[in-house]
Amino acid sequence: MEEDVLATTIGKNIMRLRRMANMTQLELAEKINYSDKSVSKWEQGNGIPDVRILVQLADLFNVTVDDLVREHAEAPVMPKKTRLLRRIVTMILSVGLCWLVAVVCFVFIRIGAPAVTDNWLAFVYAVPASAIVTLVFSCIWRYRWVRIVSITVLIWTVLACIHLTALVSGVDMNEVPVAYVYLIGVPLQVLAVIFFSPWKQVHLPARREKP
């Protein structure tokens, strides 16, 4: 009877931590090299992972083994729409912070060095900075399409920043063809699409199933 209670507790904890990490059962199974059927069985309380797997799960979720085997108070599950809305708001506020910094830089340069006429570049640099912010959040929240868009914007705006900075710096485009820098973006874009493509399938060895 105690073993059944322990199995149920461990299963609930695995499910809770997996959902907090925004992982599917299949994704968790791939990370520990087991089948998704085993993960499903554990979460249903129909089996207990061995000690080695418990240690592996604890390392993966950055918790202790005790956190996996101890009963926790049930936290209210946030509705998907509410969670998505909060994430969108968080991302917008973070991107807005990048533009606030750009505005502050623009204003202070305008006040402190009125002779400088290239302070508009602060807004240009804010674009790749915003792309980095959205890329970080999309990697954390596992939004693959947002990652592709973010990395695309990041690649081309960084190259555009290099080009524009060279222009305002007075670089002679006849002597130094800075525009060729955009050629770097082509292979980077192809690699980004391949790496982050949602249809990419990774073929791994057959997963072990917990007896």
Secondary structure as the mmCIF struct_conf table of DSSP 4:
data_model
#
loop_
_struct_conf.conf_type_id
_struct_conf.id
_struct_conf.beg_label_comp_id
_struct_conf.beg_label_asym_id
_struct_conf.beg_label_seq_id
_struct_conf.end_label_comp_id
_struct_conf.end_label_asym_id
_struct_conf.end_label_seq_id
HELX_RH_AL_P HELX_RH_AL_P1 GLU A 2 MET A 20
TURN_TY1_P TURN_TY1_P1 ALA A 21 ASN A 22
HELX_RH_AL_P HELX_RH_AL_P2 GLN A 25 ILE A 32
TURN_TY1_P TURN_TY1_P2 ASN A 33 ASN A 33
STRN STRN1 TYR A 34 TYR A 34
HELX_RH_AL_P HELX_RH_AL_P3 ASP A 36 GLU A 43
TURN_TY1_P TURN_TY1_P3 GLN A 44 GLY A 45
BEND BEND1 ASN A 46 ASN A 46
HELX_RH_AL_P HELX_RH_AL_P4 VAL A 51 PHE A 61
TURN_TY1_P TURN_TY1_P4 ASN A 62 ASN A 62
HELX_RH_AL_P HELX_RH_AL_P5 VAL A 65 VAL A 69
BEND BEND2 ARG A 70 ARG A 70
HELX_LH_PP_P HELX_LH_PP_P1 ALA A 73 PRO A 79
HELX_RH_AL_P HELX_RH_AL_P6 LYS A 80 GLY A 112
TURN_TY1_P TURN_TY1_P5 PRO A 114 ALA A 115
TURN_TY1_P TURN_TY1_P6 ASN A 119 TRP A 120
HELX_RH_AL_P HELX_RH_AL_P7 LEU A 121 TRP A 141
TURN_TY1_P TURN_TY1_P7 ARG A 142 ARG A 142
HELX_RH_AL_P HELX_RH_AL_P8 ARG A 144 VAL A 168
TURN_TY1_P TURN_TY1_P8 SER A 169 GLY A 170
TURN_TY1_P TURN_TY1_P9 MET A 173 GLU A 175
BEND BEND3 VAL A 176 VAL A 176
HELX_RH_3T_P HELX_RH_3T_P1 VAL A 178 ILE A 184
HELX_RH_AL_P HELX_RH_AL_P9 GLY A 185 PHE A 196
TURN_TY1_P TURN_TY1_P10 PRO A 198 TRP A 199
HELX_LH_PP_P HELX_LH_PP_P2 PRO A 205 ARG A 207
STRN STRN2 ARG A 208 ARG A 208
#
